[in-house]
Amino acid sequence: MGIPLLKGTEIDRLRLAGQAAAGTLAWVAGRLTPGITTADIDAWVREDTARRGGTPSQLGYHGFPASVCTSRNQVVCHGIPRKDERLEPGDIINVDVTTCLNGFHGDTSATFLIGEVSAEARHVVDVARRCRDAGVAVVRHGAKLGDIGAAIEELARAEGCSVVREYGGHGIGRSMHGPPHVSHVGERGTGITLKSGMVLTIEPMVNLGRPGIRLLPDKWTVVTEDGSLSAQFEHTVLVTREGCEVLTRLDPGAASA
């Protein structure tokens, strides 16, 4: 299966989907406080996604039972919202929103600090954000896919953190997940050549401890093997001749649109 090269009205629709997802994430972020449940987050994502004219891409995807992934503390990704999971001061939580709007998908996530957190928690969240941005910074027409993973891994290692290897970013557009797989570790100058019109997610999962992970019995929730904290940030990016366009970077006013 080839990698789509999008253009024209396809890109216009992708921009709208990306801004819808970014707006929902920002709207939910403003409501995160100690005492709320991850089920509350799921309800808010459903409400706000509908208000923007979209549908949650994750809901029902391969049987996923919620509209959003909520990954708290040692959860690496794919955490399922629950009524009995309540946020507490000192937690970190990743909220992963994907919105389908007019047949196209926008995918974004961020990790948030709940109340006063430890220096270690603040560190892994900061490193994960910077790792995402380091990956985005190397995206351009003619770059190699391995350049993304190399930039991310180099930064994480320099900061004493590790990068999860089993999960990565992906192509996105008319489908939520498509080729190519975007590894967040790699070697510069390897992999496919990026071309203008490709759309990718860059979403490194950065662990405070070792990179090992394990899957819980629910077959969705992934946690760090050593129990260390994990953080993640994600953008959807369009490859251009000049570099890239971050489709899920929030435009002013989108959070309340």
JOUR-V168190 format. One record per backbone hydrogen bond with DSSP energy under -0.5 kcal/mol. NH is the residue of the N-H (numbers start at 1). CO is the residue of the C=O. Records with the same first field share a line. If there is no record, write none. Layout:
NH=CO + CO
//
This chain:
4=2
6=4 + 197
10=7
11=8
12=8
13=9
14=10
15=11
16=12
17=13
18=14
19=15
20=16
21=17
22=18
23=19
24=20
25=21
26=22
27=23
28=24
29=25
30=26
31=28
32=29
33=31
35=87
36=33
38=82 + 85
39=82
41=37
42=38
43=39
44=40
45=41
46=42
47=43
48=44
49=45
50=46
51=47
52=48
53=50
54=49
55=100
57=55 + 98
58=98
59=56
60=64
61=58
63=60
64=61
69=96
70=79
71=69 + 94
72=70
73=92
75=72
76=74 + 222
77=222
81=68
85=82
86=84
87=36
90=114
91=88
93=112
94=71
95=110
96=69 + 94
97=95 + 108
99=106
100=55
101=99 + 104
104=101
105=173
106=99
108=97
109=234
110=95
112=93
114=91
115=113
122=118
123=119
124=120
125=121
126=122
127=123
128=124
129=125
130=126
131=127
132=128
133=129
134=130
135=131
136=132
137=133
138=134 + 135
139=136
141=240
142=194
143=140
145=192
146=190
147=144
148=144 + 145
149=145
150=146
151=147
152=148
153=149
154=150
155=151
156=152
157=153
158=154
159=155
160=157
161=156
162=207
164=205
169=182
171=178 + 180
172=199
173=175
178=171
182=169
183=181
190=187
194=143
197=239
198=195
200=237
201=170
202=235
206=204 + 231
207=162
208=229
214=223
216=221
219=216
222=77
223=214
224=74
225=212
227=224
230=73
231=206
233=204
234=109
235=202
237=200 + 235
238=245
239=198 + 237
240=243
245=238
247=236 + 245
248=236
249=246
250=248
254=251
256=253
257=254
//
